[in-house]
Amino acid sequence: MFQRARSEEQRETRRQAILGAAAAMLAEMPVAQVTLNELSRRAGLAKSNVLRYFESREAVLLDLLDSAWQDWLVQLEKDLADAVDVAAPLAERADQLAAAVAVSLASRPMLCDLISAQAAVLERNVSPEVAAQYKRASIAGIAALGGLMLEYVTELGEHDAARLAGVVTLMTGALWPHTQPSAAMLAAYEADPALAALRLDFTATVHELLQVTIAGLLARSSR
């Protein structure tokens, strides 16, 4: 029988159990297939009890998105330190930065899937309070990403580093669905090799687009 959590520690334990169940589901399926009923079952709670902690499925996933973003920033800091030579010429550093961000993002499919669903799905069934809370966290997260990238391409300046961080988010959200073809599309590519030109590789495309964006921002700032 379900027993209501009495202490703040117990409530946080329940919240983390729900988020953990959601993360486990996203390791097996895309965001679109995550249902509140199945999430409740995996968390070992009735749906009504899950809703004591999160107002909707989307609220759960927005919280998970913020957590996944923060985890990524921790890893990205290490990835950039390993990949970017701070003594290299500007063009080389910019390319190393673009490549490192692309590879690091590609290694986190759950994060990419959540970003791609953010505006069209996750922000559509939440209260203004939850929406505002997420947006504040998102602004802080994008600012932190800009700060990380600025450390390696200081020539961008704070303003353009922040813009670049925003582009990373928008680019990920737009590209991820296009680089995860359905079984039908894979079959079509195999049957007609001419169609394969339309199949995008996520890492390579993000790398290239970030290169172009950084070059454009630097060129504009130098004028």
Sequence and secondary structure as in RCSB ss.txt:
>XXXX:A:sequence
MFQRARSEEQRETRRQAILGAAAAMLAEMPVAQVTLNELSRRAGLAKSNVLRYFESREAVLLDLLDSAWQDWLVQ
LEKDLADAVDVAAPLAERADQLAAAVAVSLASRPMLCDLISAQAAVLERNVSPEVAAQYKRASIAGIAALGGLML
EYVTELGEHDAARLAGVVTLMTGALWPHTQPSAAMLAAYEADPALAALRLDFTATVHELLQVTIAGLLARSSR
>XXXX:A:secstr
      SHHHHHHHHHHHHHHHHHHHTTS GGG  HHHHHHHHTS HHHHTTT SSHHHHHHHHHHHHHHHHHHH
HHHHHHHH  TTS HHHHHHHHHHHHHHHHHT HHHHHHHHHIIIIITSSS HHHHHHHHHHHHHHHHHHHHHHH
TT GGGHHHHHHHHHHHHHHHHHHHHHHTS  HHHHHHHHH GGGGGG   HHHHHHHHHHHHHHHHHHHHH 
